């Protein structure tokens, strides 16, 4: 009986260690490129999609870039914008589709641009970069200094990593 109890205890300990130290949850991690500041982890919605919305610095109109998790990389799927002026595409490439929406905006869809990470400079004056997760909007300037450069990437996290003190947004 003692042998069975000992084996059961060892199995419980191994299962707990597995749960604590094996990465199982993928987060969108945004971290400052400088050595100052802590990363912020955002829990992705169930459909693994998110977008970044900002005001274009030259023509001062809204731009929204749509992304989804593609394995451990970020895939851009759509681009929605109001003006084809400087810095914005005037047409689609390859298998992408280009259309004008009912609201008069331009939409490029069927995009398949895959990135290991995306660097963003948080706007100091106009840009107002916002991360959109489901129906929640997170202004990046609430987490990082205006004018700083942040890197956005996907990373699997363990419970232990989360307990070490990183900020996790959107916990369920």
N, C-alpha and C positions, 0 to 999 in steps of 0.2 A: 504494500500500500504506500509506503514511503517513497518507493521508486517512481510510482505513477504520479504522486503529488509533486515530486521533484521535476519530472519531465513536463508536467502541466505548467509548473511555474516558469520553467525555461521557455516553453512555447509562448506563454503570455508575454514574457519579457521580449522575446524576439519579435512578436507581432507589434508590440508597442514601439520598439526601436524602428521597425519597418515603417510604421505610420508616421513617426516623427522625423526620420532622416531620409526618406525616399521622396524625391520631388514628384508631385502629382498634379499640382494646380499651376496652370500657365497664367501669368500676369503680364500686363503691359507695364513695362518699367520705364520710367522717365527719370533720368539722372543728369545732374549738372556735369558739363564737360570739364569744368575747373575742379580743383581738389576740394573746394568748399561746398557744403550742402550735402544733404542725404538724398538717396533715391526715393521716389514715391511709386508705389505699386498700385495699379488700378486693376480691379477684377473685371474681366471681359464679360459682356452679356452672353447668354447661352448660344446666340448665333455667331459669336466670335467676331463681331464687326464693331467698328468705331469710326469716327471721323474727326478731322481737325478743321475748325472753322476760324477764319481770320479776315481782317480787312486788308486788302491789297494796298501797299504803301504808295503806289504811284497813282492809280486811278480811283482809290478810296471806295472800292465796292467789295461786297462780300464774296469770299471764295470758300468752298468746302471741298475737302479731299476725303474720299471714302476709302477705308481699308478693311481688310479682314485677316485673320490669322491663317497662314498657309504653312503648315508644319510648324517650324520654329522661326519663321520669317514673316515679314509684313508684306501683303500684296495690296497694291492700290487697285481698286476696282472701278471707281468713278471719279469724275471731277466736275463740279458744278460752279459756274461763275457768271458774272453779269456783263463783263466787258472783254472784248478781244484785243484790247490795247496792249501796250508794251508789257512783256512778261507773261502773257497768257497765250495759249495755243489758239490758232485760227481754224484748225481742222483736226481730224482724228488721224491716227497712224495705224497701219496694218489692219488687224481685225476689229479695231475699235469702231464705235459708232458715234457720230457727231449729230446732235439735234438741238433745235431751239424748243424750249419748254413753253407751256401755255403762259407761264409768268414772264416770258421774255428772256429767260436766262439760257445760257449755253450749257449743255450736258455732254460730256464725253463718257461713254460707258463701255462695258466689255473690255476694260483695261486689264492687263496682266503684267504689271510692273512689280517685280519682287525685290525687296530690300532686306538685308540683314539688320539694318537699323536706319533711322531717319534722324538727322540733326535739324534742330529748329532754333532760331534765334528769337527769344521772347521779345516781342515788340516793346519799345520804350514809350512810344507816343500813340500811334494809330492802330497797330495790328490787332491787339486784343485777342491773342491766340486762345482758343477754347477747345478742349477735348470733349467730344460728345460720345457718351456711352449710353445707349438706349435712349431714354428720355431725360437723362441727367446731363447737365452742362458744367464743366469744371474749367474755370479760367486758369490758365497755366501761371499767370502772374500771382495767383494766390499761393502758389507752392514754390516758385522760383523768382529770383530777382529779374526785374525788367532789364533787357539788354543782354542777359546771359544766354549762353548756348547750352541747350539740353539735348540729350540723345534719347530717342525713343526706340525700344526694342522689346522683344518678347523673351520671357525667361520662366522656366519652371522653378517653383519655389517649394521648399520643404516647410513643414510647420516650425522646425527649429529656426530656419532663416527668418521667418516672420516674427518669432518670439524675440529675436535679437534686437528689435527696436525699429524696424523700418516702418514707414507710414503706409498702411494699406487702406485704399479708398474703395468704398463700395462693398464692404463685407456683407455677407448674407447671414 
